[in-house]
């Protein structure tokens, strides 16, 4: 499997959409501090998983 050097319109669209609303909906609580902490944890995870 090889990565395509060109970015398709669909990939560009997916990359442009943030996940904040989906994460907030999945977590449920309306606690902005907890949401910020969870988003930071996800950002750390993403940095560590990026090849």
Order of alpha helices (4+ residues) and beta strands (2+ residues): alpha-alpha-alpha
